[in-house]
Amino acid sequence: MNCKTLVSGVLLSAALIMPTQARGASATKPNIVFMLADDLGYGEVGCYGQKKIKTPTIDQLAREGMKLTQHYCGAPVCAPSRCVLLTGKNLAHAEIRNNGNSGNKRNPSKGIFSGQKPISAQAVTIAEVLKKAGYVTGGFGKWGLGPNNSTGAPNKQGFDRFYGYNCQENAHSYYPPYLEDDDKQVQINDPWIYGHQRKPKGEIKAEDYRAQNYAPDLIMAEALKFIDKNKDKPFFLYLPFVEPHVSLQTPQKWTDMYPKSWDTKPYRNAVGYGYVPHPRPNAAYAGLITHLDDHVREILDRLKKHGLEKNTIVIFTSDNGPTHNVGGVNTEFFDSMAGLRGKKGSAYEGGIRVPCIIRWPGKVKPGSVSDAATYFPDWFPTLCDIAGGKMPEDLDDGVDLTGLFTGKNPLPKRTEPMIWEFYGYGGITAIHIGKWKILRHKKKPWELFNLETDRNEKHNVASQNPEVVQRLEQAWKNTRTKPGPSRKKKK
């Protein structure tokens, strides 16, 4: 063999080996898929006790991973909960502590929505940290943390790719006029369906409230493209689904999965601020959740197609508790809270305790269950640990859950109590430390519950334990800050 042939052989071997090594290098960082349902109650999936609604994929996810039985969202409603999740700051420190619009011009009846109050340019999101750690970042679904002309736009907050609803009010319709494609609005329906309509009299037909393009399907298609495009790189895929938030605009296939006997009368939205009518509201609501479950299946199938499932951690949870029986939803019919007290907008357990499942093959034991008290601020340090990202220096609201998932370490001791300082619904504050939880509405007296013995919060024991109430209240006062950009916590 001459020198030229030998060199050629070495170069050819290197060319064949290098792509494999590159793939192996990227594979050392696990992909992260974070799925966030919208208004999905603690008891609305089968693995958490649901008897009527079919959720086969989510139930399978629990069998293949870990189910958390005491996981809490960031806030009782949408925008602040997402702020807590993405910035890692609890509601005593978060910039957004209630739903609210951005102040832009709005005329919803003409398809002009303002978007929500934006997080600041100084806010640090988990997407920004993961991007610096070498991840491609994509968000697909409902944002709710600032319109495109603001500091809170997803492409300005660490996301390489975004497709979906920027404004949560626009997301009140599954057939909206437009969606956001990165920093541009793209029309998807003309005519489109306004999410708040009434029909006090006459026949109600579900097809009267449908248009050409169903937004969740368009969003899912873009999310799958993101996986296809980035299958050879570590990626963070954030999927804030819109289901099962009303309106009840369920594709007929999914409504027809459920008995007609469930519905004896239609939902008309005859009075008040409701949503579009539906002839079979119970069946339609169940269908929304089963369609959500099928979206989860599509994501898992695509990971499997590319051989990514073993190197991907999948998290599934919800932004808050189930809706408070608006838009035709009947949470009592489905036992949506699984016996817990309260619903969306409440800081009782039913409003903030949410389903949460983690699948991580080879890391998380299949079929495992943890009753450790965990919540949204924990995801920032957890995902940083998994991805090798750098935590912001002033962020210590949550704890790293990696050891809990893998069974290597117990839950770390918290330096901050679990806190919900919610400005909506008249103002609600709740503080949870260990077995104790205090809660009050506005300036009313504190209530105290022992969650170890009273998960349904039926017995207020504040008068018997005044020292516990005082201790938890003081822990909150010692750490809280006024809302605003980049405010540091008290030391």
C-alpha positions in Angstrom: 0.0 0.0 0.0 1.5 3.3 -1.0 1.4 6.5 1.1 -1.3 8.1 -0.9 -3.6 5.1 -0.6 -2.9 4.9 3.2 -3.7 8.6 3.7 -6.9 8.2 1.6 -7.9 5.2 3.7 -7.3 7.1 7.0 -9.3 10.1 5.7 -12.2 7.9 4.6 -12.2 6.2 8.0 -12.3 9.5 9.8 -15.1 10.7 7.6 -17.1 7.6 8.5 -16.3 7.8 12.2 -16.8 11.5 12.8 -20.5 11.8 12.2 -21.1 8.8 14.6 -18.9 10.5 17.2 -20.8 13.7 16.7 -24.1 12.0 17.2 -22.7 10.3 20.3 -21.6 13.6 21.7 -25.0 15.2 21.2 -26.6 12.1 22.6 -24.9 12.6 26.0 -27.3 15.5 26.6 -30.8 14.2 26.9 -33.6 15.8 24.9 -36.3 17.4 27.1 -40.0 17.4 26.2 -42.2 19.4 28.6 -45.9 19.0 28.0 -48.3 21.4 29.7 -52.0 20.8 29.5 -54.4 23.8 30.0 -57.0 23.6 32.8 -56.6 19.8 33.2 -57.8 18.7 36.6 -56.0 16.4 39.0 -58.6 13.7 38.5 -59.2 14.0 34.8 -56.8 11.3 33.6 -57.1 7.6 34.2 -53.9 7.1 36.1 -55.2 9.6 38.7 -58.6 8.0 39.1 -60.7 9.2 36.2 -63.4 6.6 35.3 -65.1 8.2 32.3 -62.6 9.9 30.2 -60.2 7.8 28.1 -56.5 8.7 28.4 -54.6 5.6 27.3 -51.4 7.3 26.3 -51.0 9.4 29.4 -51.8 6.3 31.5 -49.1 4.3 29.6 -46.7 7.2 30.3 -47.3 6.7 34.0 -46.7 2.9 33.7 -43.4 3.6 32.0 -42.3 6.4 34.4 -43.0 8.1 37.7 -46.3 9.6 38.8 -46.2 12.5 41.3 -49.2 12.5 43.6 -48.5 15.9 45.3 -47.3 18.1 42.5 -48.4 21.8 42.4 -48.6 24.3 39.6 -47.2 27.8 39.8 -50.5 29.7 40.1 -54.3 29.0 40.1 -54.6 30.5 36.6 -52.8 30.6 33.3 -50.3 33.5 32.8 -48.8 33.6 36.3 -48.4 29.8 36.4 -46.5 29.9 33.1 -44.4 32.7 34.4 -43.4 30.6 37.5 -42.7 27.6 35.3 -40.5 29.4 32.8 -38.6 31.7 35.2 -38.4 29.4 38.3 -39.6 32.1 40.6 -42.6 31.4 42.9 -45.5 33.9 43.3 -43.8 35.8 46.1 -41.1 36.8 43.6 -42.6 36.4 40.1 -43.1 39.3 37.7 -46.6 38.1 36.7 -49.0 37.3 39.6 -52.3 37.4 37.8 -53.8 37.3 34.3 -53.9 40.7 32.6 -53.6 42.2 29.1 -50.7 44.0 27.6 -52.5 47.3 27.1 -52.4 47.0 23.3 -55.5 47.8 21.3 -58.0 45.0 21.3 -61.3 44.2 19.6 -61.9 40.5 20.0 -65.1 40.5 17.9 -62.9 41.6 14.9 -60.0 39.3 15.7 -57.8 41.8 17.4 -56.3 40.5 20.7 -53.9 42.4 22.9 -51.8 39.6 24.4 -50.9 39.3 28.1 -48.8 41.5 30.3 -45.2 40.7 29.2 -42.3 39.5 31.3 -39.4 41.8 31.2 -36.2 41.8 29.2 -34.4 41.1 32.4 -36.3 37.9 33.1 -34.3 34.8 32.6 -36.2 31.8 31.3 -35.3 28.1 31.3 -35.2 28.3 27.5 -32.5 30.9 27.6 -30.4 28.8 30.0 -30.9 25.6 27.9 -30.0 27.4 24.7 -26.7 28.5 26.3 -26.2 24.9 27.3 -26.3 23.8 23.6 -30.0 23.0 23.2 -32.2 23.9 20.3 -35.4 25.4 21.8 -38.9 25.2 20.5 -42.3 26.2 21.9 -45.6 25.1 20.4 -49.0 26.0 21.8 -50.2 28.8 24.1 -47.7 31.3 25.4 -49.4 34.0 27.4 -46.4 36.0 28.6 -46.3 38.9 26.2 -47.1 39.8 22.6 -44.6 39.9 19.8 -44.1 43.7 20.1 -43.1 43.3 23.7 -40.1 42.1 25.8 -42.1 38.9 26.6 -42.3 37.5 23.1 -41.1 33.9 23.0 -38.4 34.5 20.4 -37.0 37.2 22.8 -37.1 34.8 25.7 -34.9 32.0 24.5 -37.0 30.2 22.0 -35.4 29.5 18.6 -38.8 28.5 17.2 -42.4 29.3 18.3 -45.7 28.5 16.7 -49.1 28.8 18.3 -51.2 31.2 20.3 -49.4 34.2 21.7 -52.5 35.7 23.4 -54.5 33.4 25.7 -57.8 35.2 24.8 -57.2 34.3 21.1 -56.9 30.7 22.4 -60.5 30.8 23.6 -61.3 29.6 20.1 -59.9 26.5 18.5 -60.7 28.1 15.1 -59.0 31.5 15.6 -58.3 34.1 12.9 -54.5 33.7 13.2 -51.6 32.0 15.0 -48.1 33.3 15.7 -45.3 31.9 13.5 -42.2 33.1 15.3 -42.6 36.9 15.2 -45.3 37.0 12.6 -49.0 36.6 12.7 -50.3 34.1 10.1 -54.0 33.9 9.1 -55.4 30.4 9.4 -59.1 31.0 9.2 -61.4 33.3 7.2 -64.1 33.2 8.3 -63.1 32.3 11.9 -65.0 31.5 15.0 -65.2 33.9 18.0 -64.9 32.0 21.2 -67.7 33.7 23.1 -71.1 33.3 21.4 -74.7 32.7 22.7 -77.7 30.9 21.4 -80.6 31.2 23.9 -83.0 29.6 21.5 -83.1 27.3 18.5 -81.2 24.1 17.5 -77.6 24.0 18.4 -75.2 22.3 15.9 -71.6 21.8 16.7 -70.6 22.3 13.1 -71.9 25.9 13.3 -68.9 26.7 15.5 -66.2 25.1 13.3 -64.0 26.6 10.6 -61.5 25.3 8.1 -58.4 24.9 10.2 -58.3 23.4 13.7 -55.5 25.2 15.5 -54.2 22.3 17.7 -53.6 20.2 14.7 -51.6 22.9 13.0 -49.6 23.4 16.1 -48.9 19.7 16.5 -47.7 19.5 12.9 -45.2 22.2 13.5 -44.0 20.5 16.7 -43.4 17.2 14.9 -41.4 19.1 12.2 -39.3 20.5 15.0 -38.4 17.0 16.2 -37.7 15.9 12.7 -35.4 18.8 12.0 -33.5 18.6 15.3 -33.4 14.8 15.8 -29.5 14.8 15.7 -29.2 17.7 18.2 -30.2 18.0 21.9 -33.5 19.9 22.0 -35.9 21.4 24.5 -39.5 21.0 23.2 -42.0 23.0 25.2 -45.6 22.0 24.4 -48.1 24.2 26.2 -51.2 22.5 24.8 -54.5 24.4 24.7 -56.7 21.5 25.6 -59.0 21.1 27.5 -59.6 24.8 28.0 -63.0 25.8 26.7 -64.5 26.6 24.1 -66.0 23.2 23.5 -65.0 22.9 19.8 -64.1 19.3 19.8 -63.6 17.5 16.4 -66.7 15.3 15.9 -64.6 12.1 15.9 -63.6 12.6 19.5 -67.1 13.7 20.7 -68.6 10.6 19.2 -66.4 8.4 21.3 -68.7 9.1 24.3 -72.3 8.2 25.0 -75.1 10.4 23.9 -76.8 9.5 27.2 -74.3 11.7 29.0 -76.1 14.8 27.7 -79.8 15.5 28.3 -79.6 19.2 27.2 -77.3 21.4 25.2 -75.1 24.1 26.5 -76.4 27.4 25.2 -74.4 30.1 26.9 -77.7 31.9 27.4 -76.4 34.5 29.9 -73.1 35.8 31.2 -69.6 35.5 29.9 -69.6 32.0 28.5 -68.2 30.2 25.4 -69.6 28.8 22.2 -72.7 26.6 22.5 -72.5 22.8 22.1 -75.3 20.2 21.8 -73.3 17.5 23.8 -71.1 19.4 26.3 -70.1 16.4 28.5 -69.1 14.3 25.5 -67.3 17.2 23.9 -65.3 17.9 27.0 -64.3 14.3 27.4 -63.4 14.4 23.7 -61.1 17.4 24.2 -59.1 15.5 26.8 -58.9 12.3 24.7 -57.7 14.4 21.8 -55.1 15.9 24.0 -54.0 12.3 24.9 -53.7 11.6 21.2 -51.4 14.6 20.8 -49.2 13.1 23.5 -49.2 9.8 21.5 -48.1 11.6 18.3 -45.1 13.1 20.1 -44.1 9.8 21.7 -44.4 8.0 18.4 -42.2 10.6 16.6 -39.5 10.2 19.3 -39.7 6.5 18.8 -39.5 6.8 15.0 -36.2 8.6 15.3 -34.9 6.3 18.1 -34.9 9.2 20.6 -37.1 7.8 23.3 -34.3 6.3 25.4 -32.4 9.6 25.5 -35.4 11.9 26.1 -37.0 12.9 29.4 -40.7 13.5 28.9 -42.7 15.5 31.5 -46.5 15.9 31.4 -48.4 18.2 33.8 -51.1 20.9 33.8 -51.0 24.7 34.3 -53.7 24.7 37.0 -56.8 22.9 38.2 -60.0 22.3 36.2 -62.2 25.1 35.0 -64.9 26.4 37.3 -67.9 25.0 35.3 -68.0 27.6 32.5 -68.5 27.0 28.8 -70.6 23.8 29.4 -68.1 22.0 31.5 -69.4 19.9 34.4 -66.5 19.0 36.7 -68.8 17.2 39.2 -69.9 14.9 36.5 -66.3 13.8 35.9 -65.1 14.1 39.5 -62.4 16.3 37.9 -60.8 17.3 41.3 -60.7 13.7 42.6 -62.3 14.8 45.8 -60.0 17.8 46.3 -61.4 21.1 47.4 -61.5 24.0 44.9 -61.0 24.5 41.1 -59.2 26.9 38.8 -58.7 30.3 40.5 -58.5 28.7 43.9 -55.4 28.0 46.0 -57.2 25.1 47.7 -55.7 21.8 46.6 -58.1 21.4 43.7 -57.0 24.6 42.1 -53.2 24.0 42.3 -52.5 20.3 42.7 -52.1 18.9 39.2 -51.2 15.6 37.6 -47.5 15.2 36.8 -45.7 12.3 35.1 -42.1 11.8 34.2 -40.7 9.2 31.8 -37.0 8.8 31.4 -36.0 5.3 30.2 -33.0 3.9 32.1 -33.2 6.7 34.7 -36.7 6.7 36.1 -38.1 3.4 37.4 -41.3 2.3 35.5 -44.5 2.4 37.5 -42.9 4.3 40.3 -44.9 6.8 42.5 -43.8 9.6 44.7 -45.9 11.6 47.2 -43.2 14.2 47.8 -44.5 17.7 47.7 -43.1 19.3 44.5 -44.0 22.3 42.3 -43.3 24.4 39.3 -40.3 26.3 40.6 -38.5 23.0 40.9 -38.4 22.5 37.2 -35.8 25.2 36.6 -33.0 23.7 38.7 -34.0 20.2 37.6 -33.8 20.9 33.9 -30.5 22.8 34.5 -29.0 19.8 36.2 -30.2 17.4 33.4 -28.9 19.7 30.7 -25.8 21.0 32.3 -27.1 24.6 32.3 -26.0 27.3 34.7 -28.5 28.4 37.3 -29.1 32.2 37.8 -27.3 33.2 41.0 -30.3 34.6 42.8 -32.7 31.8 42.0 -33.3 29.3 44.9 -37.1 29.1 45.0 -37.1 25.5 43.8 -35.1 22.3 44.4 -33.5 19.8 42.0 -35.8 16.8 41.6 -33.3 14.7 39.6 -32.3 12.5 42.6 -36.0 12.0 43.4 -36.8 10.8 39.9 -33.8 8.5 39.7 -34.1 7.1 43.2 -30.5 8.1 44.0 -31.4 10.9 46.5 -34.4 12.1 48.5 -36.0 15.4 47.9 -33.6 18.2 49.0 -34.5 20.4 51.9 -36.1 23.6 50.7 -34.6 27.0 51.5 -37.9 28.7 50.5 -41.4 27.6 51.4 -43.8 26.8 48.6 -45.7 30.0 48.0 -48.7 31.2 46.0 -49.3 35.0 46.2 -52.1 35.3 43.7 -53.6 38.7 42.9 -56.7 37.4 41.0 -60.1 36.4 42.3 -59.9 39.1 45.0 -56.5 38.1 46.2 -55.4 34.7 47.6 -52.2 33.7 49.4 -51.1 30.2 50.4 -47.9 28.9 52.0 -47.0 25.2 52.3 -44.2 23.9 54.5 -44.0 20.2 55.3 -47.5 18.9 56.3 -48.9 22.4 56.9 -50.6 24.8 54.6 -52.0 28.1 55.4 -54.4 30.0 53.1 -56.4 33.2 53.2 -58.6 35.3 50.9 -58.0 39.0 50.8 -57.5 40.1 54.4 -59.6 37.4 56.0 -58.2 35.2 58.8 -55.7 32.5 57.8 -57.0 29.0 57.5 -54.6 26.1 58.4 -54.7 22.5 57.1 -52.7 19.4 57.9 -52.4 17.9 54.4 -51.1 14.6 55.8 -54.4 13.9 57.4 -56.7 16.2 55.5 -55.9 16.3 51.8 -59.4 17.5 51.1 -59.0 20.5 53.4 -62.2 20.0 55.3 -60.9 20.9 58.8 -59.5 24.3 59.5 -57.2 23.9 62.5 -55.8 27.5 62.7 -57.3 28.2 66.1 -55.7 25.1 67.6 -52.2 25.9 66.1 -51.7 29.7 66.2 -47.9 29.3 66.4 -47.9 27.3 63.1 -49.9 30.0 61.3 -47.5 32.7 62.6 -44.4 30.8 61.6 -45.7 30.2 58.0 -46.9 33.7 57.6 -43.6 35.1 58.7 -41.7 32.8 56.3 -43.7 34.3 53.5 -43.2 37.9 54.7 -39.5 37.4 55.0 -39.1 36.4 51.4 -41.7 38.2 49.4 -41.0 41.1 47.0 -43.3 43.5 45.2 -43.9 42.5 41.6 -41.6 44.1 39.0 -38.8 43.3 36.7 -35.5 41.8 38.1 -36.4 42.4 41.7 -34.1 40.6 44.1 -35.5 38.7 47.1 -34.9 39.8 50.7 -32.0 38.2 52.4 
